[in-house]
Amino acid sequence: MTSARTLPLPAAVTVSLTVLLAACGSGASPVTDGTTLTVTANAISGGKNSATADWTAKWLIPRFEQAQKAAGRDVRVVFQPNGVDDEEYKTKIALDLRSGTGADVIDLDGIWVGEFAQAGYIEPLSGTAGPAVDRWEGWTRIPRAVRGLGVFEGRTYGLPQGTDGRVLFYNKTLFARAGLPAAWQPRSWQDLLDAGAALKKAGVPTPLQINAGTAMGEATSMQGALPLLAGAGAEIYANGKWTGASQALKDVLDLYRRIYTTGLGDPRLQQEAKGRDKSFQEFADGRIGVLAEGDYFWRSVIEPTAGVAPMKDRDRAVGYALIPAERPGAGVRGQDFVSMSGGAVRVLNPRSENAALAWELLAFMHSAEATKAGLAGEARITSRTDVNDEVLKDDPMLSFVSDRVLPLTAYRPGLAVYPQISTALQQATAAVTTGTPVDEAATAYDRQLQSLVGPSAISR
């Protein structure tokens, strides 16, 4: 199959078409009657990610086809559903792309972008669909940091969908007992430790909970080690190299040591198979003072009516704060505060026979109108600031993440070796929480890193 050229779009004639044209910019090619586009995602009505499948079939496809018809085009969109394990879906998509087949627009987990790009399965959006990509109105609505979800080595391969952010949740009731302010915002790691010491003195069983160890799995990396590493001024992967036993890594491990060997955190909780779930319940029960987590914790865990560990007084008793850098200005990009985010992206198939039209569809999927429709009335964080401003206005916590966290967030590297490196990092945190000296744990991590990527791919 070959890629299509990008030529001018006709004028808008309906509301949906106006949105489509604004999304795409001022250029697209004439389309042969009877053109068919395909979209795929790991979603199926009545099963996995059912809401996404229903939105695609019942809202997206009819609206896009209607807009195309109003523009004088006969375009049909076909949804190819899936409802399988994520790794099975990933393998299927990789095989399709490797063989030169597959859907025109494809849902991918953001963590796969780099791996697929390195394999040559996907190409930068502008390389596939042309200059219309750079003219898209949506870029002004997506914070630069959020765009990073679809970026690999400085080039944009996909459009980010919904995302999230990591913060520090704290129990205001326990803070009052410890003489700490209800409106708390630590500005350094020392501020965090000082709050932990005050909570400990006030009799709080577990002053601080920063996920550590391998039992917590990727939650250790995303909620703990990686944002802390960003706070020390480094990323796990940058400029083609992986962070080894650097001073930034040692500073992170030393913070874990200071928390878990001085009674500010519970090292046993980090070793339990369901330690993360237990930490949720302990926070809800008023036994943990500060917990580093994603906004999922607010939306789904301590949600007052339907949460996993509901807190009826959540809105009054729970505060949230940005994760501070090690000290002001010491974070990545010179930031005072840091976070980590995840999420999915949509990419174009570089072998699409109708690449320009596929871009129109992709841009339409990420328009404000389509993004809002995809929420189906729920308050969730999207990649678009204009949609977030509207749908999150009644939830101050999610607005906080959208307005304050997303502009400064970072993402995991989307490379195949990352999960193994993440595990090695988790092992290093486990070691220091149980008494292994920081230098020894850092050296062991570095050796493991060398065995995975080789000495020349490590930065120290």
N, C-alpha and C positions, 0 to 999 in steps of 0.2 A: 504494500500500500504506500501511497505517497501523500505528502502534506499539501494542503491547499494554500493558495495565496490569500493575502488580506487586502480587501478592496472596500470602497465606501458603503456604509449602511444607508438604507432609505430612512425617511422621516418617520417619527413615531405617530401612531394614530389611535392608540388606546392607552389606558392607564398602565396596564402591565407592559405594553411595548415601550412606553416612556421610561419605565424602570429599566427595561432591558437595554435600551439604547444608552441611558446614562451609565449603566454598569459597564458597557462594552467600549464606550468611546465612539469615535466617528469613523469606523471603518469595518467593513465585512464584505465578503464576496457574494455575488449572486449564487443562489443555491439551486441545483437541479431538482425539478419536481420529483417528489417521492423519496427525498433524502431521509435516511434513518440514522439516528444517533443512539448510542447505547451508554447506559450508566450502570455502574455496579458498586455495591457496598456489602459489608458483612451485616446485612439486615434483612429480615423477612417478616411479613405481616403475621401476627400471632405468635411470633417466636423472638429470636434474638434481635435487639434494637428495633422492635416493632414500630415504634413511633417514627423512626427515620424512614422505614419502608413505606409506611402509610403516607407520610408527607411527600415522599417522592412520587408515589403512584397517584395520589388523590389531589395534591396541590401543585407540585412542581411541573409534572408532565403536562397536565391540561393547560396551565397558565402559559408555559413556554410555547406549546404548540399553537395556542390561540394567538399569542403575540407574533409568532412567525406567519401565521395565516393572514393577520392584519397587515403584515409587511409584504404580502403577495407571495409567500413561500409555502410550499407543501413539505413540511418537516414532521417526521414521526420520531418520538423518543421512546425507547424500550428500556425498561428497568430489568436488570439481571440480579435477582436477589440471592443472598447466601445466608445461611444460619448455622455456621460451623465454628469450631475452635479458632481463635485468632491465628495460631500458627498454621493451621490448615488453610485458612483463607490467604495468608501471606504466601504460602507455597503455590497455591493456585494462581494468584495474580502474577507471581514471579515467572511461572511457567508460561502463562499467556504472553507476557511481555517479551520473554526471551524468544518465543517462537514467532513473534511479529503479529500476534492476534490480540484479543482482549477488547474490553469496552473502550469507548472514546474518553469517558470521564470516570475516574477511579478513586474510590475512598482508600486512603492509607493511614495507618497509625503514623504520627509524626516521627516516631523513633525509627521508622524504616526508611526515611527519605534518603539519608546519606548512603545507606547500603544499596538501595535501588539505583541511586545516581552513579555510584562507583561501578556498579555492574553494567551500566549503560542501558538499564531498563527504562529510565525516564530521563528527560532532558529539561533544561530551563524553560519556563513557560514561554518567554519571548522567542526562544529558538524554535519552539514548536508552532506557535500561533502568530508570531510577528509583532509589529509595533503597537497593535491594538492593546496588547497586554499592558504596556507602560502607560497608556492613556486612560486606563480604568479609573473611574471615580473612587472606587472603594479603597484604593491605597491610602487616601487621606484620612480614612476612617479607622484604619488598623494601626495601632501603635507599632513603631519600628521594632520594639522588642518582641511583640506578638508575631510579627511577620517572620521572625526567626524560626518559628515552628516549621515553616516550609522552605527554609534556606539551608543550603549546604555549600561550604567553602565560598561564601559570598554571592551565590547565585540562587535565584528564587525558582523552586521546582513545583511548589504547590501553594494553594490558598488555605490558610488556617480556618478551621471550623470553630467550635467552642473550645474554651481553654479553662484553666484554673490557676490558682496561686497558693503559695504556702505562706502562713503567718504564724504568729505566736498567739494562741488562745490562753486566756487567764481567768481565774475564778475571782470575781470582785469581792465576794464574801470573805474568802481566805485572805485576799489582799488587805481588806479592812482590818482583819484580825492581826495582821502583821505590820500595820501602820503604813502600808503602801498605798499610793494614790489610785483612785478608781480609773482615772485617765492616765494610763501608764504607757510610756514609749521608751524602752531602753535605747541608748545611743551607742552602746559598745557591748562587747561580751562581758566586760567587768560589771556593767550595769545589770546584766542578766544574772551573773553570779551573786551580786549583792542582793538582788531580789530573792534569789534562792536561799541565801543565808538568813534573810529576815523571815521568810516563810518557815524555814527549819526551826528557827528560834521560837516561832509562834506555835509550834507543834504540828505543822502540816506533815503528814506521813511521807509524801513524795513531792518535794518542792518543784523539781524540774523533770520533765520527760522529753528528752530528745532521742528519737529512735536510734538504736545501736544494735550491732550484731547481725548474724545471718538469719536468725529465726524470724526477724522482722522483714527479711527479704528486701525487695526494692524500696519498701517504705523507709528503710534505714538510709538509703541513698537519697531519695527524693525529699524526705522530710527532715533529714539530718545532715549527712556528710556533704552532699552537693551544695545546698545553700550556705552551709558554713564555709566550704571551700571558696565559694563566690565571695563570701564576706571577708575572707583572708586575701582576696585579690586575684584568685586564680580560677580557672575552669578545668574540669577533668580532661577536656580535649580542646586545644586551641592551636591554630597555625600549624596544623598537621602533626602535632605531637601530644602525647598523653602526659599528664602531670604525675611525676614520680615522687620520690622522697624529698620534695622541696620544703622550704621553710613554711610555705602556706599549708601544706599537708600536715607537717609536724604541729603547727599551731592548732589545726582542727583536732588532731588526736589529743593534744594537750588539754583542750577544752573538754573533750569527753572524759579524760582522766580526772580533771578537776571536779567534774559533776559527779562521776560514778565511784570515785574512791574517797569522797569526803562526806558522803551522806546526803548530797543534794539530789541524787537520783537513785532509783532502785535497780541495781545491776541484775538482779534475778529476773525482773520483768523482761529484760532484753533477751533472756535466754529461753523463755517459754514459747512453746509452739504457737499459742494464741495470745502472745504478749501484747500485741497491738490492740486486739479486741478487749483485752483486760484493761489496758490503759484507757480506752474509751469509757468503760464502765466506771473505773476509779475516778476519772475526771467528773463524770456525771454525778457520782456519789460524794463529791467534795473532798477527795483524798489526794488529788494532784493539783498543784498550784498553777503551773505553766506547762502547756503542751504545744509542741510544734506540729502542725498538721495543715492539710489543704482545706479549701473551702467546703469540700465534701463533708468534713466533720460537722460544719454548721448546718448544711443542707439536709444531710441524711443520717447523721449519728445522733446529735443532741437536739434535733428538730422536735419541738414540744409535743406533737401529737403522733407522728408516725416514725420517729427516729429509732435507730437501733438501741440507743441508750438515751431515751428522751429526757430532757430537762424542761419541766413545765415553766421554770423561771428563766429560761435561757436568755431571753432578750434583756432581762434586768441584771442577771448574775454573771453573764459571760462577756468579757471584753476581748479585744483583739488588737494586735500591734504588729508593726513591720518588724521583720527580722533584721537586727542591726549588723553592720559590718563589724569586724574585730575592733575597730576604732573609727571615728568619723573620717570618711574619705578613703578608707583602706579597701573598700570592696572593688569588684570588677568595674571597669570603666570609671574608677574614682568615686563610686557611689557610697553614700552613707548607709543605705539599706539595700537588701537583696531578697531574691526569692527564686523559686524554680516553678516551672509550669510544664504541663503536658497537654496532649490533645491530638486530634486527628486533622488531616489535610485532605484536599482533593487535588489530583494531578491530571494532566492530559496524557493520553497515550501518544507517544511520538510518531507512531505509525498510523495514526488516524487518517482516513481518506478525506475527512472534512475538518481539518484542524482549526480553521478560523471559526467555523460554526460551532465546533466543540467548545472553543473558548467563549463564545457568546453564551452557550449553555452554562458553562462553569461560572462565568461572571454573574449571570442571572441567579444561579444557586446561592451566590454570596452577596446578592443585593440586600438592601435593608428590608425590603418587602418580604423576600423569600426567607431571610434569616429570622425575622420576627414570626412568620408563619410556622417555621420549623420548631419553634418553642412550644407551640400548642397551648399557650396560656401560662406556661411555667416560667418561673424566674430563674434563669440560668445565665451564666456569663458567656457571651459570644465574643467573637473576635472584633466586632464592630462597635466603636464607641457610641455612635448615634443610636443603635439599637439598645445598647446597655443603659444609656441615659434614660430611655423610656421604660424599659421593662424591669429595671432594678431599682427604680426610684422609691419603692416602698420597702426595700430591704437594705438597710444601711451597711450590713456586713458585706454583702455581695457588691454593693456600690463601692465600698472601700477597696475591695480587691480589684474591681474594674478601673477605678480612678487612680489608686495609689500603688497597687502592686504590679499590675500588668506592664506599666511603662518601664519598670526596672527589672523585669524578670529575665530568666535565662532558661535554656533547654538542654536536655541531654543530647549527646552526639548520636546521630542516627546511623551508627556503624555496627556491623555484624559482631565485632568483638566486644562491644560495650557491655553486654550482660555478664561476661566473664570478668571484665575489669571491675564492674560494679560489685560483684561478689567478693573480689579481692579487697575492695575498699571496705565492704561490710566486715570482712574478717579482721581487718586492721582495727576497726572500731571495737569489735568484740574483744580483741586482745587487750586494749588499754583499759576497757571497763573492768577487766578481771585482774588487773595489776601488772601486765606486761609493760616495761618501760617504753616511752614514746619512740625513742630512736630505734629500738629493737623492732617494734611493730611497723614503723615506717620502712625500715630496711627489708623486712620480710615482704611487705607489700611491693616494694620496688623490684625485688627478685622475681616475684610472681608476674609483675608487669612485663619485665624483660622476657620472660618465657612466652608471653602472649604476643608481644609486638616487636621485640628486639630492642637492643640498647639504643639504636639511632633514632627510634621513634618516641623517645622519652625526654621530657623537659624537667630539669630539677632546679 
